[in-house]
Amino acid sequence: MPREHHPDGYLKHKRRSIGKRDPKERAGDYAEIWAPDWDPEHLKDQGERCVDCGVPTCMSGCPIGNRIPEWNDLVHKEDWKEALEQLHATNNFPEFTGYTCPAPCEDACVLSYNDDPVTIKSIERAIVDKGWKEGWIQPEPPTSRTDHRVAIIGSGPAGLAAAQQLNRAGHHVTVYERDDAPGGLMTYGIPDFKFAKKRVDQRVDQLQQEGIEFVTGTAIGPDLAADRLHDEYDATCLAIGAQKHRELPVPGTDLAGVMPAMDFLPQENRRQHGTSVPNGVTAEGKNVVVLGGGDTGADCVATAHRQGAKQVVQIGINQKPPSERPADNPWPETAQVFKKTYAQEEGGTQEFAVNTTELADTDGDGHVNELRAERVEWTYENGSRVDKTVIDPDFRVAADLVLVAIGFTGPESNPFSSLGVQLNDHGTFATDDNLMTDVDGVFAAGDARMGASLVVWAIGEGRDAARQIDRYLMGTSKLPASLQTQNPPIPFR
């Protein structure tokens, strides 16, 4: 079916994405924040807004080269099943991205130059939602098997994508996960109200039915020796993420009531799963301060709201972004503009350009009571802070619970260090152009290799690692490459 050109679709229809539930309502529960129902006619009109431009910059804005104009046109034509095929051609888990990705593709949309971009993320979500509802997404086990065995360490988006691709190439794949359930941060990191865990469960079930084995509650090193694993498998992929948090370089970080965001958020994930959390921490009745203005910080703010915090203040060190693109941030780069997060829609206070100087215990009981900081104005060069002017040297906020969400520096451990796997200067796994580490047959992918990034990047990394592992085992590969792979895929015959 040829793709249609809709030169005036964006004039006929205003941008209208799939919305969210009312902030006051959703802040009182743990159900997904997204509007539960959407109208197919609405998405059909939104698909028509795509102008089928000659150079689809939306695809270059997408780290895995999703065939965005194809889906838009197919949804406009109401050919949802073929749209799902096009979606799965480049993305193993489009619901992971359709619900959680910040959508750099939309910033790169041609319409974004001087108009509202196509609702790419909403269309992606709608396609995969319909795919599950209609029963179109089914296990696809390989028709034949090789004699090769591959171990995937870590079951986040990168590990799951690598596992599915390698399994479909016919290899025997086992996924090892240190937690008690697969999914990585999709399960124990992103809040349930932002991404329901049934979406992970249904994919894991699909992968199991395709023939992939999952071994949970097993950490490489403490529970299973790395050399034994290396001996038993023909190839291994390290996809353990990058959860080593960046340290806050101020006095008072050792006080009770100060904790990394990724120690706090998984506790609520576990409670929502019906799992007890001994000695767990909640924000109920507390003055909560969240340090960090990114997605993880927003998730902490929203979780604190739901737990019944007395007050929530989110503090960012950088200046508040402008409302419009600055001159040094041209289209089609990701727009560095201020957007209110879903968490701030629900309440709380957000502060910018506040430089924390101390976490204080004012009554001597060993527990944090106050955050002390200075309000500043920064001077930037090449996007980095180089100098500051202090506007207010005595900025203070009451703080019974301080959640540190200022970023991650790399994997928490190197389970294959005894075999010679090296880290690079950035603290992530060092690999060659084929994603192989210094140890023959041991590959790395996702945040563990490139540092903390987007879910969509992790899926692309997993797909690329699978392709490289398949080539390593077979001498060639028919697995498709993602956009970031330098080597073009060998066509299927």
N, C-alpha and C positions, 0 to 999 in steps of 0.2 A: 504494500500500500504506500504510494508516494506521500512524502511529507508536504503538507499544505503551507502556504505562506499567508500570514495574517498581519498585513502591514498596518491595519487600523484597530487591531484588537485591544491594544492598550488605551486607545481613545474611547472605545465603547465601554470598557470595564475598568473601574478603579481597582487598585490593589486591595484585596481583602483576604488576609490569611485565616487559617483555622484559629479561632480565638482561645482564650483561657477562661476558666470559671471566674466568677466574681471574687476579688481578692479577700473580702471580709468573710465570705463563705468558705473558701478553700483553706484559709489560714487556720481554720478550726478542725481540720481533719487531715488524714494522710492519703486520701484518694488523689489520683493524678490531677494536676492543676489544669490540664488541657480540657477544652470543651469536648465532652464525650461523643458528640454526634456532629457530622458534617454532611452537607447536602451535595450529592454528586453533580448537580447542575451548577452549583457555585464553583466547584473545582473545574468543571468543563469550561466555564467562562474565564477562569483564571489561566487555564492552559492556553486560551486564545490570545492572551496578552503577550505571549512570546512572539517576537517579530522574526524569528528564524534568520538571524543576522548572518552575514557571510562568514565572519570569524566568530564562533561561539565562545566569547571570552568567559562565559559562565563555566565552561568545561575546563579552561585553564585556571580558573579560580578554585576549582574542586581538586583537592589533592589526589583523588583517584580517577579523575577523568570521566566522571559519570556522564552518560549520554543524555544530558538534560533536555536539549531541544526535542529529542525523540520522544521522551515521556510526555512533555508538554503537549505535543501534537496528538499523541495517541490518547491522552486523557480528554482532549478536546473532541476527538472523534469517538469517544466512549469505548475505545478498545483497551479496556483496563488489563486484560490478561496479557496482551502483548507488551503493554507498558511495564508490567511486572517482569516479563522476560528481559526487557532492555535494562531495567533497574538491577536485576540480579546479575547481568552480564559483567558488571564492574564492581558490585558491592554485595558481599555475602549476607550482610545484616542491615538492610536499609532502615529498619525500625530503630536500630541503635543510633543512626545518624539523623533520621527524620524526627526523632524526639529530643536529641541532646546536642546536635551540632549547631554552632553559631552561624552556620551558613555563609562562609566566605564566597560561595558561588553567587549569592544574591548581591554582594557588594561589587562583584565583577560583571554582573548583568549589564548589557548595553543600556537598558532603560535607566539604570542607576546613575548614569552620567548626568542626567538632568530631570529624572522623573523617579517614580517609585518602581523598584525592580519587580520582576515576576516572583510570585510566591512559591519559589522552588521547593523550599523545605516543606511547606504544607502539602504540595502535590506529591512529593516523595512519601510523606507519611500516609497520605490518603491511599496511594497505590498499594503499599504493603499492608495497611489495615484491611483493605478490601481483599487482598490476596489471602490473608489468614481467614477472614470471614467466609470467603467463598470456597475454602478448602483447596486452593490452587497450589499452596506451598506444601509439598510432599517430600519425603526422603528420596534422595537420588543416589543410591549405592552404586559403586562401580560395577561394570559388567564382568570384569576380570581383576585378579589380584597379582601383584608382583610378590617376590620373596623378601622384600625389604621392610624393615621395621624402623619407624621414626618416633622419637619421643619429643613431645612439646612440653616445655616447662612453663607453666602459667596459662590461665584460661580466660584472660581478658580478651578484648577484641582482636588483638594481634595474634594471640595463640589460637583462638577459635577459628579465625580466618585461615591461618596456616594449616590447621588441622583439617578443615573441610576441603581445602584445595588438594592437599596431599592425599587424603583419603579418596577423593574423586579421581586422582591419578592412579589409584589402585594399590597404594602402599598401606601397610598395617600401621595405624596411628594410635598412640596412647598419649593422653593428656594428663599431666601431673599438676595438681593444685594443692597448695599448702592449707587453704581454708577448707571448711566443711562443705562448701558448695561451689560449683563452677561459676565463672562470670567475671572474676576480678573486680575492678571498681564498678562495673555495671551492676554487680550484685551487692558488694560491700563498699560503697563509696558514694555513688549517686543516690540521692534520696528516693524512696519509693514514690513520693508524690510528684517527682519529676520524671521518673521512668519506672513503671510498674514491673516488678520482678517476674511476672508471668511471661513477659516478653523475652527474658533470658531463658526461662524454663522451657518455653516452646522451641527455641532454637537448640538448646542442649538435647532435648528429646529428639529433634530431627537428626542431629549429628550422631546420637547413639544408634538410632535406627539405620543410619547410613553405614554403621560399622565401627565408629570411633569409640575407644574405651576411655573412660574417665576414672582416674584414681585421685580421690580427694583426701584431705587431711594428711598429706604427705609432703614434707619439705625436703628438698634435695640437700644433702649434707647431714642434718640431724636424724632424718628418718630413712633416707636411702642414699648410700654413698655415691658420689659423683662418678668415681672410677667404675663402679659396678654398672651404673646406668650407661656409661660410655661404651663399656664392653658388650652390653646386651643389645644395643641398638646400632643401626647402620648410620644414623644421623640424629642429631639433636638440635632443637631450636630453643634458645633462651628468650622467653617472652614474659619476663617477670615484672615488667612495669618499672616505674621510677618513683617510688613512694618515700625515698629518703628526703625528709623535709628540710628546707633551708632554715638554718638557725637564726634566731632573732638576737642580734648582738647588743643587748642592753642588760643592765642589772635587773635581777628579779625573776628571770625566766625559770628558776628552780623552785619558785613558790608554789604551794598547793593552789589549784584553781587555774593554772596556766597549762594549756595542753595543745598539741598539734591538731589541726582540723581533722586529719585522717585517723586520729585516735578517737575523736568525738563522733564523727558521722557514722562509722560502721556500727557503733553501739545502737543507734536508733534503727538502722537496717535490721539488726538482729532482733530487736524488740518487735519490730513489725513482722518478723518471721516467726514470732512466738518463742524465741530463744531467750533464756535468762541471761542477764548481763551482770555477773557478780561485781560489786564495787563500781558499778556504772555511774556515770555523771549525767545529769540533766540540767537544763537551763531554768527549770521551774522556780519562779519567784526571785530570780537573780538579775542583777545588773550585768548584762553580757556585752563584752567588747569583742568584735571580730576584726582582726588585723589582716588586711588584704582585700583588694577590690575586685578580684577575679571571680570566676565561676564557683570555685570552691568556697570562697568567702560568702558568696550569695547563698549557697546551699546551707552554710552554717547559720546565716541570718534567718532563713526560712524555717530551718529545723528548730531554732531557738523560739521563734514565734509559736510554733505548734506545741512546744513543750511548756509553754506558759511563762516565758521570761517576763520579768518586771519591766525591763528596758533593754533595747538592743541598739548599739551604736557600731556602725561599720566604718573603719578607718583605713584610708588609702594614703600612701606616701606621695603619690604623684599629683600633679595639678588636675583639676577637673577638666576632662576633654571638652573641646568646643562643640557647639550645636551643629556646625557645618564643617565640611572637610577643610582642613588647613591647606595652604598652597603647597606645602611639601609632602602632602599625602594625596596625590592625584588618583583619579579613577584609572585602572581597575584594581588598585591596591585595596586591601581591607580598610574600610573607613574608620579612622581613629576619631570617632565622635561619641558624645555622651548618649547613652541609652539607659533608661531606667530598667533595672533588672526586675525579674518577676518577684524577687524577695522584697525589694524596696517598694514595689507596688502594694505589698501587704502591710507595710508599716516599718517603723524604725527610723533611725537617723543615719545619714551617710555624710562623712566628713572627708575632704580631700586636702592634699598638701599638708598633712600632719605627720611630723617626724617623731616617732616614739623614742623617748630617752630613758624611761625607767618604768618598771612595774613595781609598785610599792606596797608594802605591808605596814599600814599605818597604826595598827594596834598590837603588833608584835606576836601574833598567834601563828605565824608561819603561812598565812593564807593571803593571797592578793586582795587588796581593797581598792586600789586606785591605779589608773594609768596616767603617767605624766609624759608630756610631750611638748613640742614647740610647733606652732603654726608657721609655715614657711612659704616662700615663693622661690621656685626653682629656676635656674638657668640651665637650658639644655643645649647640647651639641651632638649632632648625629643621633638624636633620639635618646641620649643618655644624660642623666643628671650630672652636672659638673660643679655647680655652685648654688648657694642658697642665701636668701635674705630672710632673717627671722622677723616675722610679723608680730607674733605673740610668744614670748619665751616660757609662759606658764600656763599651758593648755592642760586641763585635768578632766578626767572622766571617772566616775564611780565604776568599779569593776570587781564583781565577785567571781566572774568566769571570763577568762581571756582565751580566745580561740585563735591560734596562729595559722593563717592561711596565706603565707607569703611565697609559696612556690616550692618546687622540688628540685633536687640536685642530681638525682640518678637512682639506680637500683639500690635497695637497702643492703644487699649482700651480693657476693660473687660466688655462687655455689660451685663453680668450676675453676676456682682459683688454683686449687691443688693440681689441676691438670695443665695449667698454664694459660688459661683464658685471662686476657689483660683488659684493663680499663684504659680509656684515653684520658687526655688532660681535662675533659669535661666531666669525668666520673661515670661515663656510660661505657658499654662494651665496645671495644675497638674491633672493627671488621674491615675486610677488604671490599672491593667493589661488588663481590658476589655475596655479601652479607655474612661471610665466614669469619670466625674469630681466628686467633693464632693457633688454635687446636683443630686439626683436621677433622672434618665432619661435624663440628659444633658451630652453629649459626646463631645469630641474634636478630631480633626484630622488635619493632614497636618502641615504646618509651624507653625501654632498657637500652636501646641502641642509640636513639636520637634525642633523648630527654623528654620531659613531660610535654605533651602536645595534645592534639585533638583526637577524638575517637576515630574520625574518618582517616587520619594519617595512619593510625595504628592498624586499621583494616587493610589499607594499602600496603603497609610494611609486611603484614602477615601474608598477603597474597604474593608479594615479591619474594619473601623468604621461601615460601612453598615452591615457587618456580625455580629458585636457585638450588634448593635441596633436591628437587626432582632432576635437574640437570646434573647435579653431583652424583646422584645414584644411577641415572640412566644414560648419561652422556648427552642427552638432549631433552627438551621439554615441550609439551604441547599446552601447558598451562598458560593462560594469558597473562601478560604483564599489566601492571597498573601504570598510571601516567608517569610516575617518577622513575620507572625502570629504564635504564639506558638501552637495554637489548630488546629489540622487537620480538614479539612472540612468533614461534613457528606455527604456521597455519595448521589447523586440524585437517586431517586427510581422511 
